[in-house]
Amino acid sequence: MSVDGAQHEALRSLLGAWALDACPRREAAEVAQHLTLCPECAEEAARLRDAAARLSADDPLDPPGSLRQQVLDWCLSRRPAGLPVPPWAAPYATETAKLDALLRDLGPEEWQEVAELPWHGGTQRWRPAEVLCHLTAVDGLLAPALGLPDPVAGPAETAAATDRAPTQGEPAGPTQAPPQDGGPLGVLERSERLMADRAGSEPSAVRSMWRRQSHALVRSAALKADGAAPVDFGFATVPLRDAFLDRAFECWIHGDDIARAVDYPYAPPVPKHLRSMIDLAARMLPFALAALRRPEPRPVRAGGSPVPGRVVRMVADGPGGGEWLIPLDGPESPPDRAGPVASMVLDGLDFCRLAAAHHDPAHLMVGEFGDRAAIREVLRATPLLSRP
């Protein structure tokens, strides 16, 4: 049996569908018969069928979390950014972009889901738009250091914030102190005020408000020289570079809270950004440890020199991991030359979630060596780093 040229081309055009088993039964039979007579089409059909076999329905459709950074790095190697983002602002730029990608996929019903946001001392239950108001309100605390408008502060609060001279290195406390009359609002109060102001807004409008501000913060950060300007969070004053890390950390944690509420896959930060977040939490831990104890004068030796403080060695395992020495007796205590009193090993992501009060320290998988009481003290203090 032979076929003419037109019929040959018609059957050849069906080879792709035939390889995917997408032809109707009659056409599939005609293609199969043609392949027994046409070596050229048989060879092409074999290649197509082999390629189709490599397509697995079990393969994830979402690209790996590191793919976006790889693509950006490749693009920037071909054409440098016109306004390069400083390394200390890159985690925030990445995490806000990742959260925005999640928000883009939310439907009307998913915007009404309630996300649970655990903090030390309680849990907030907010819809995604309310979470965005919270992120916008706290991100707004960076605005004065960058010459941007605060989305929450009114004239009275702006004047009060100007009168309060922040002290660099002010210790971090575990809870937000209530604002004084006429003083600046606390973190939770700022969030609730913005939620009230946006109560009647569509979720898309709230998302646009948050995204405009995050873009403005990153752009302004790119124009800053070193990120040393102080940012006053109310309970602590930190350099701008650490404030950006703090905001990247919270954006990731609360993005993950939203993702769990809507059953959306959400990747952790890329390793180099995760390491920076772990480092920030480790550097803030001495202040949280101090908050567990009553204020006491630092012990001194007979000659007046301070008594060396105890140190716990923390090893964070997994992507972004590393090793840190955690002072137990205050950030200013000189470390004991005898070495750490204990060592602890835990997963880096678990440590971050513990710092966000998303894990119970009593049920965390931790490798312990040495003074276990000291390790327990560090683990109990870590959730104090979270705040409303």
GUKE-629243 format. One record per residue (C-alpha): x, y, z negated; residue in one letter; residue number from 1. Coordinates in nm, 3 decimals, always signed. Example, Ala and Ser with C-alpha at 12.3 -4.5 7.8 and 13.67 -1.06 7.14 Angstrom:
KETOR      east     north        up   type   seq
KETOR    +1.230    -0.450    -0.780      A     1
KETOR    +1.367    -0.106    -0.714      S     2
end
This chain:
KETOR      east     north        up   type   seq
KETOR    +0.000    +0.000    +0.000      M     1
KETOR    +0.138    +0.338    +0.096      S     2
KETOR    +0.032    +0.694    +0.016      V     3
KETOR    +0.055    +1.008    +0.223      D     4
KETOR    +0.250    +1.315    +0.118      G     5
KETOR    -0.044    +1.504    -0.029      A     6
KETOR    -0.155    +1.205    -0.236      Q     7
KETOR    +0.204    +1.149    -0.351      H     8
KETOR    +0.232    +1.507    -0.477      E     9
KETOR    -0.108    +1.486    -0.647      A    10
KETOR    -0.006    +1.171    -0.836      L    11
KETOR    +0.336    +1.315    -0.919      R    12
KETOR    +0.171    +1.622    -1.072      S    13
KETOR    -0.004    +1.390    -1.320      L    14
KETOR    +0.317    +1.234    -1.454      L    15
KETOR    +0.347    +1.476    -1.748      G    16
KETOR    -0.009    +1.412    -1.864      A    17
KETOR    +0.036    +1.036    -1.805      W    18
KETOR    +0.351    +1.035    -2.025      A    19
KETOR    +0.147    +1.193    -2.307      L    20
KETOR    -0.145    +0.950    -2.255      D    21
KETOR    -0.362    +1.248    -2.162      A    22
KETOR    -0.496    +1.121    -1.827      C    23
KETOR    -0.849    +0.990    -1.783      P    24
KETOR    -0.861    +0.611    -1.744      R    25
KETOR    -0.912    +0.619    -1.364      R    26
KETOR    -0.623    +0.860    -1.303      E    27
KETOR    -0.398    +0.666    -1.542      A    28
KETOR    -0.462    +0.349    -1.341      A    29
KETOR    -0.379    +0.526    -1.014      E    30
KETOR    -0.055    +0.665    -1.158      V    31
KETOR    +0.046    +0.324    -1.295      A    32
KETOR    -0.012    +0.161    -0.956      Q    33
KETOR    +0.180    +0.438    -0.779      H    34
KETOR    +0.481    +0.388    -1.010      L    35
KETOR    +0.512    +0.027    -0.893      T    36
KETOR    +0.552    +0.153    -0.536      L    37
KETOR    +0.757    +0.473    -0.581      C    38
KETOR    +1.101    +0.438    -0.747      P    39
KETOR    +1.148    +0.818    -0.754      E    40
KETOR    +0.829    +0.879    -0.951      C    41
KETOR    +0.895    +0.574    -1.170      A    42
KETOR    +1.233    +0.718    -1.272      E    43
KETOR    +1.082    +1.059    -1.353      E    44
KETOR    +0.796    +0.899    -1.544      A    45
KETOR    +1.042    +0.700    -1.755      A    46
KETOR    +1.227    +1.020    -1.850      R    47
KETOR    +0.902    +1.196    -1.940      L    48
KETOR    +0.775    +0.902    -2.144      R    49
KETOR    +1.106    +0.887    -2.332      D    50
KETOR    +1.087    +1.260    -2.410      A    51
KETOR    +0.726    +1.224    -2.525      A    52
KETOR    +0.827    +0.944    -2.761      A    53
KETOR    +1.063    +1.182    -2.938      R    54
KETOR    +0.776    +1.414    -3.027      L    55
KETOR    +0.652    +1.296    -3.366      S    56
KETOR    +0.331    +1.415    -3.524      A    57
KETOR    +0.504    +1.369    -3.860      D    58
KETOR    +0.761    +1.638    -3.788      D    59
KETOR    +0.683    +1.964    -3.976      P    60
KETOR    +0.552    +2.248    -3.762      L    61
KETOR    +0.693    +2.515    -3.995      D    62
KETOR    +1.062    +2.592    -3.936      P    63
KETOR    +1.303    +2.544    -4.227      P    64
KETOR    +1.340    +2.843    -4.460      G    65
KETOR    +1.700    +2.900    -4.351      S    66
KETOR    +1.610    +2.925    -3.980      L    67
KETOR    +1.496    +3.288    -4.002      R    68
KETOR    +1.825    +3.396    -4.159      Q    69
KETOR    +2.022    +3.197    -3.899      Q    70
KETOR    +1.834    +3.369    -3.616      V    71
KETOR    +1.886    +3.712    -3.774      L    72
KETOR    +2.257    +3.645    -3.827      D    73
KETOR    +2.293    +3.539    -3.464      W    74
KETOR    +2.104    +3.845    -3.339      C    75
KETOR    +2.313    +4.079    -3.553      L    76
KETOR    +2.631    +3.918    -3.423      S    77
KETOR    +2.519    +4.008    -3.072      R    78
KETOR    +2.395    +4.358    -3.157      R    79
KETOR    +2.473    +4.519    -3.495      P    80
KETOR    +2.181    +4.678    -3.678      A    81
KETOR    +2.144    +5.051    -3.621      G    82
KETOR    +2.088    +5.098    -3.996      L    83
KETOR    +2.253    +4.803    -4.176      P    84
KETOR    +2.081    +4.685    -4.495      V    85
KETOR    +2.331    +4.673    -4.784      P    86
KETOR    +2.394    +4.324    -4.925      P    87
KETOR    +2.233    +4.413    -5.257      W    88
KETOR    +1.905    +4.502    -5.081      A    89
KETOR    +1.905    +4.203    -4.843      A    90
KETOR    +1.729    +3.960    -5.085      P    91
KETOR    +1.444    +4.208    -5.128      Y    92
KETOR    +1.416    +4.265    -4.753      A    93
KETOR    +1.405    +3.888    -4.695      T    94
KETOR    +1.154    +3.806    -4.969      E    95
KETOR    +0.913    +4.085    -4.872      T    96
KETOR    +0.925    +3.969    -4.509      A    97
KETOR    +0.856    +3.611    -4.620      K    98
KETOR    +0.561    +3.715    -4.834      L    99
KETOR    +0.423    +3.927    -4.550      D   100
KETOR    +0.435    +3.622    -4.322      A   101
KETOR    +0.222    +3.433    -4.575      L   102
KETOR    -0.025    +3.721    -4.604      L   103
KETOR    -0.057    +3.739    -4.226      R   104
KETOR    -0.197    +3.385    -4.226      D   105
KETOR    -0.459    +3.441    -4.498      L   106
KETOR    -0.824    +3.425    -4.394      G   107
KETOR    -1.112    +3.610    -4.565      P   108
KETOR    -1.182    +3.321    -4.804      E   109
KETOR    -0.815    +3.283    -4.901      E   110
KETOR    -0.796    +3.652    -4.996      W   111
KETOR    -1.061    +3.568    -5.258      Q   112
KETOR    -0.865    +3.284    -5.417      E   113
KETOR    -0.730    +3.349    -5.766      V   114
KETOR    -0.359    +3.306    -5.829      A   115
KETOR    -0.225    +3.232    -6.176      E   116
KETOR    +0.077    +3.441    -6.277      L   117
KETOR    +0.230    +3.310    -6.602      P   118
KETOR    +0.436    +3.553    -6.808      W   119
KETOR    +0.586    +3.529    -7.153      H   120
KETOR    +0.290    +3.558    -7.388      G   121
KETOR    +0.009    +3.493    -7.142      G   122
KETOR    -0.115    +3.445    -6.787      T   123
KETOR    -0.270    +3.694    -6.546      Q   124
KETOR    -0.528    +3.571    -6.293      R   125
KETOR    -0.535    +3.794    -5.989      W   126
KETOR    -0.646    +3.772    -5.628      R   127
KETOR    -0.373    +3.824    -5.365      P   128
KETOR    -0.462    +4.191    -5.314      A   129
KETOR    -0.431    +4.249    -5.689      E   130
KETOR    -0.091    +4.078    -5.689      V   131
KETOR    +0.015    +4.318    -5.413      L   132
KETOR    -0.102    +4.613    -5.624      C   133
KETOR    +0.115    +4.483    -5.908      H   134
KETOR    +0.418    +4.444    -5.681      L   135
KETOR    +0.361    +4.789    -5.531      T   136
KETOR    +0.326    +4.950    -5.874      A   137
KETOR    +0.648    +4.799    -6.012      V   138
KETOR    +0.842    +4.847    -5.688      D   139
KETOR    +0.741    +5.211    -5.717      G   140
KETOR    +0.971    +5.248    -6.018      L   141
KETOR    +1.261    +5.241    -5.770      L   142
KETOR    +1.112    +5.532    -5.575      A   143
KETOR    +1.261    +5.822    -5.779      P   144
KETOR    +1.615    +5.683    -5.738      A   145
KETOR    +1.563    +5.680    -5.361      L   146
KETOR    +1.385    +6.013    -5.324      G   147
KETOR    +1.052    +5.849    -5.241      L   148
KETOR    +0.704    +5.920    -5.385      P   149
KETOR    +0.583    +5.700    -5.668      D   150
KETOR    +0.254    +5.530    -5.563      P   151
KETOR    +0.122    +5.543    -5.920      V   152
KETOR    +0.268    +5.842    -6.104      A   153
KETOR    +0.055    +6.153    -6.131      G   154
KETOR    +0.180    +6.503    -6.219      P   155
KETOR    +0.170    +6.443    -6.598      A   156
KETOR    +0.358    +6.113    -6.574      E   157
KETOR    +0.613    +6.255    -6.333      T   158
KETOR    +0.693    +6.535    -6.582      A   159
KETOR    +0.717    +6.288    -6.869      A   160
KETOR    +0.947    +6.061    -6.670      A   161
KETOR    +1.170    +6.360    -6.591      T   162
KETOR    +1.193    +6.452    -6.962      D   163
KETOR    +1.300    +6.101    -7.059      R   164
KETOR    +1.672    +6.067    -6.993      A   165
KETOR    +1.743    +5.697    -6.926      P   166
KETOR    +2.043    +5.543    -7.094      T   167
KETOR    +2.257    +5.317    -6.877      Q   168
KETOR    +2.272    +4.967    -7.023      G   169
KETOR    +1.965    +5.010    -7.247      E   170
KETOR    +1.887    +4.660    -7.381      P   171
KETOR    +1.603    +4.464    -7.227      A   172
KETOR    +1.322    +4.365    -7.458      G   173
KETOR    +1.086    +4.068    -7.426      P   174
KETOR    +0.765    +4.271    -7.411      T   175
KETOR    +0.644    +4.601    -7.273      Q   176
KETOR    +0.602    +4.863    -7.542      A   177
KETOR    +0.276    +5.062    -7.519      P   178
KETOR    +0.325    +5.407    -7.367      P   179
KETOR    +0.324    +5.710    -7.593      Q   180
KETOR    +0.065    +5.981    -7.539      D   181
KETOR    +0.170    +6.169    -7.229      G   182
KETOR    +0.459    +5.931    -7.169      G   183
KETOR    +0.524    +5.710    -6.870      P   184
KETOR    +0.296    +5.414    -6.812      L   185
KETOR    +0.414    +5.062    -6.885      G   186
KETOR    +0.448    +4.801    -6.611      V   187
KETOR    +0.109    +4.640    -6.671      L   188
KETOR    -0.064    +4.976    -6.713      E   189
KETOR    +0.080    +5.094    -6.381      R   190
KETOR    -0.047    +4.780    -6.211      S   191
KETOR    -0.396    +4.813    -6.357      E   192
KETOR    -0.417    +5.179    -6.256      R   193
KETOR    -0.329    +5.100    -5.895      L   194
KETOR    -0.574    +4.807    -5.892      M   195
KETOR    -0.848    +5.043    -6.013      A   196
KETOR    -0.757    +5.299    -5.747      D   197
KETOR    -0.771    +5.030    -5.475      R   198
KETOR    -1.072    +4.838    -5.609      A   199
KETOR    -1.287    +4.910    -5.303      G   200
KETOR    -1.015    +4.868    -5.042      S   201
KETOR    -1.001    +4.589    -4.787      E   202
KETOR    -0.721    +4.336    -4.847      P   203
KETOR    -0.563    +4.438    -4.515      S   204
KETOR    -0.538    +4.799    -4.639      A   205
KETOR    -0.372    +4.688    -4.964      V   206
KETOR    -0.130    +4.474    -4.768      R   207
KETOR    -0.045    +4.772    -4.544      S   208
KETOR    +0.015    +4.992    -4.850      M   209
KETOR    +0.253    +4.738    -5.002      W   210
KETOR    +0.435    +4.672    -4.674      R   211
KETOR    +0.483    +5.041    -4.594      R   212
KETOR    +0.641    +5.093    -4.932      Q   213
KETOR    +0.869    +4.788    -4.905      S   214
KETOR    +0.990    +4.907    -4.563      H   215
KETOR    +1.051    +5.256    -4.702      A   216
KETOR    +1.250    +5.119    -4.996      L   217
KETOR    +1.474    +4.909    -4.773      V   218
KETOR    +1.530    +5.192    -4.527      R   219
KETOR    +1.616    +5.436    -4.805      S   220
KETOR    +1.848    +5.178    -4.965      A   221
KETOR    +2.036    +5.154    -4.635      A   222
KETOR    +2.113    +5.526    -4.665      L   223
KETOR    +2.249    +5.494    -5.022      K   224
KETOR    +2.623    +5.461    -5.069      A   225
KETOR    +2.668    +5.209    -5.350      D   226
KETOR    +2.342    +5.132    -5.530      G   227
KETOR    +2.465    +5.275    -5.861      A   228
KETOR    +2.174    +5.515    -5.923      A   229
KETOR    +1.989    +5.426    -6.247      P   230
KETOR    +1.638    +5.282    -6.233      V   231
KETOR    +1.429    +5.308    -6.549      D   232
KETOR    +1.189    +5.016    -6.597      F   233
KETOR    +1.083    +5.146    -6.938      G   234
KETOR    +1.221    +4.848    -7.131      F   235
KETOR    +1.562    +4.865    -6.960      A   236
KETOR    +1.762    +5.087    -6.728      T   237
KETOR    +1.964    +4.911    -6.460      V   238
KETOR    +2.162    +5.013    -6.150      P   239
KETOR    +1.967    +5.035    -5.826      L   240
KETOR    +2.140    +4.723    -5.689      R   241
KETOR    +2.015    +4.515    -5.985      D   242
KETOR    +1.670    +4.672    -5.959      A   243
KETOR    +1.645    +4.551    -5.598      F   244
KETOR    +1.746    +4.201    -5.708      L   245
KETOR    +1.483    +4.211    -5.980      D   246
KETOR    +1.217    +4.308    -5.728      R   247
KETOR    +1.329    +4.035    -5.485      A   248
KETOR    +1.306    +3.781    -5.768      F   249
KETOR    +0.952    +3.886    -5.862      E   250
KETOR    +0.839    +3.903    -5.499      C   251
KETOR    +0.952    +3.542    -5.450      W   252
KETOR    +0.792    +3.420    -5.774      I   253
KETOR    +0.457    +3.589    -5.712      H   254
KETOR    +0.462    +3.498    -5.344      G   255
KETOR    +0.493    +3.140    -5.460      D   256
KETOR    +0.203    +3.196    -5.702      D   257
KETOR    -0.016    +3.311    -5.412      I   258
KETOR    +0.104    +3.021    -5.195      A   259
KETOR    +0.003    +2.767    -5.462      R   260
KETOR    -0.341    +2.925    -5.488      A   261
KETOR    -0.405    +2.893    -5.114      V   262
KETOR    -0.211    +2.566    -5.064      D   263
KETOR    +0.050    +2.726    -4.837      Y   264
KETOR    +0.409    +2.598    -4.793      P   265
KETOR    +0.654    +2.848    -4.939      Y   266
KETOR    +1.031    +2.811    -4.933      A   267
KETOR    +1.267    +2.925    -5.209      P   268
KETOR    +1.523    +3.199    -5.141      P   269
KETOR    +1.822    +3.117    -4.921      V   270
KETOR    +2.119    +2.995    -5.131      P   271
KETOR    +2.325    +3.318    -5.130      K   272
KETOR    +2.022    +3.522    -5.239      H   273
KETOR    +1.921    +3.263    -5.496      L   274
KETOR    +2.269    +3.276    -5.648      R   275
KETOR    +2.239    +3.653    -5.688      S   276
KETOR    +1.906    +3.611    -5.866      M   277
KETOR    +2.049    +3.346    -6.100      I   278
KETOR    +2.342    +3.577    -6.171      D   279
KETOR    +2.112    +3.866    -6.262      L   280
KETOR    +1.910    +3.647    -6.501      A   281
KETOR    +2.230    +3.514    -6.659      A   282
KETOR    +2.362    +3.868    -6.711      R   283
KETOR    +2.036    +3.975    -6.876      M   284
KETOR    +2.016    +3.673    -7.106      L   285
KETOR    +2.228    +3.827    -7.389      P   286
KETOR    +1.964    +4.100    -7.427      F   287
KETOR    +1.686    +3.841    -7.445      A   288
KETOR    +1.885    +3.646    -7.704      L   289
KETOR    +1.927    +3.961    -7.910      A   290
KETOR    +1.550    +4.010    -7.901      A   291
KETOR    +1.503    +3.673    -8.074      L   292
KETOR    +1.690    +3.792    -8.381      R   293
KETOR    +1.647    +4.071    -8.631      R   294
KETOR    +1.880    +4.366    -8.577      P   295
KETOR    +2.185    +4.296    -8.788      E   296
KETOR    +2.522    +4.473    -8.808      P   297
KETOR    +2.789    +4.297    -8.609      R   298
KETOR    +3.026    +4.103    -8.837      P   299
KETOR    +3.381    +4.234    -8.849      V   300
KETOR    +3.708    +4.099    -8.980      R   301
KETOR    +3.904    +4.249    -9.267      A   302
KETOR    +4.103    +4.462    -9.025      G   303
KETOR    +3.787    +4.604    -8.868      G   304
KETOR    +3.796    +4.405    -8.542      S   305
KETOR    +3.470    +4.231    -8.443      P   306
KETOR    +3.430    +3.861    -8.502      V   307
KETOR    +3.441    +3.668    -8.171      P   308
KETOR    +3.101    +3.562    -8.047      G   309
KETOR    +2.986    +3.217    -7.947      R   310
KETOR    +2.946    +3.134    -7.578      V   311
KETOR    +2.740    +2.873    -7.394      V   312
KETOR    +2.857    +2.752    -7.054      R   313
KETOR    +2.568    +2.724    -6.809      M   314
KETOR    +2.602    +2.529    -6.485      V   315
KETOR    +2.323    +2.583    -6.233      A   316
KETOR    +2.303    +2.290    -5.992      D   317
KETOR    +2.172    +2.282    -5.637      G   318
KETOR    +2.168    +2.549    -5.363      P   319
KETOR    +2.289    +2.883    -5.491      G   320
KETOR    +2.428    +2.726    -5.805      G   321
KETOR    +2.741    +2.810    -5.997      G   322
KETOR    +2.877    +2.854    -6.348      E   323
KETOR    +2.812    +3.129    -6.602      W   324
KETOR    +2.923    +3.200    -6.959      L   325
KETOR    +2.632    +3.320    -7.174      I   326
KETOR    +2.725    +3.524    -7.488      P   327
KETOR    +2.505    +3.415    -7.779      L   328
KETOR    +2.588    +3.693    -8.024      D   329
KETOR    +2.535    +4.003    -7.815      G   330
KETOR    +2.668    +4.133    -7.483      P   331
KETOR    +2.944    +4.332    -7.655      E   332
KETOR    +3.085    +4.051    -7.870      S   333
KETOR    +3.428    +3.938    -7.751      P   334
KETOR    +3.417    +3.571    -7.643      P   335
KETOR    +3.577    +3.318    -7.876      D   336
KETOR    +3.909    +3.200    -7.738      R   337
KETOR    +3.826    +2.850    -7.860      A   338
KETOR    +3.591    +2.820    -7.563      G   339
KETOR    +3.218    +2.754    -7.525      P   340
KETOR    +3.038    +2.592    -7.817      V   341
KETOR    +2.819    +2.403    -7.570      A   342
KETOR    +2.760    +2.335    -7.201      S   343
KETOR    +2.427    +2.295    -7.026      M   344
KETOR    +2.352    +2.176    -6.673      V   345
KETOR    +2.019    +2.241    -6.503      L   346
KETOR    +1.874    +2.297    -6.158      D   347
KETOR    +1.912    +2.655    -6.037      G   348
KETOR    +1.550    +2.680    -5.920      L   349
KETOR    +1.431    +2.543    -6.254      D   350
KETOR    +1.636    +2.810    -6.433      F   351
KETOR    +1.478    +3.085    -6.223      C   352
KETOR    +1.129    +2.953    -6.287      R   353
KETOR    +1.211    +2.931    -6.658      L   354
KETOR    +1.321    +3.296    -6.647      A   355
KETOR    +0.983    +3.373    -6.488      A   356
KETOR    +0.804    +3.180    -6.768      A   357
KETOR    +0.680    +2.929    -6.511      H   358
KETOR    +0.845    +2.639    -6.698      H   359
KETOR    +0.822    +2.521    -7.057      D   360
KETOR    +1.175    +2.517    -7.209      P   361
KETOR    +1.079    +2.218    -7.423      A   362
KETOR    +1.009    +2.003    -7.116      H   363
KETOR    +1.290    +2.111    -6.884      L   364
KETOR    +1.541    +1.857    -6.753      M   365
KETOR    +1.875    +1.980    -6.895      V   366
KETOR    +2.210    +1.809    -6.938      G   367
KETOR    +2.341    +1.903    -7.283      E   368
KETOR    +2.694    +1.881    -7.423      F   369
KETOR    +2.809    +2.021    -7.755      G   370
KETOR    +2.601    +2.239    -7.987      D   371
KETOR    +2.244    +2.151    -7.893      R   372
KETOR    +2.098    +2.416    -8.122      A   373
KETOR    +2.283    +2.683    -7.924      A   374
KETOR    +2.148    +2.540    -7.598      I   375
KETOR    +1.792    +2.537    -7.735      R   376
KETOR    +1.838    +2.902    -7.832      E   377
KETOR    +1.936    +2.995    -7.476      V   378
KETOR    +1.642    +2.802    -7.331      L   379
KETOR    +1.394    +2.965    -7.573      R   380
KETOR    +1.526    +3.311    -7.486      A   381
KETOR    +1.518    +3.270    -7.107      T   382
KETOR    +1.136    +3.310    -7.062      P   383
KETOR    +1.162    +3.643    -7.247      L   384
KETOR    +1.311    +3.781    -6.925      L   385
KETOR    +0.962    +3.766    -6.771      S   386
KETOR    +0.726    +4.055    -6.826      R   387
KETOR    +0.380    +4.176    -6.727      P   388
end
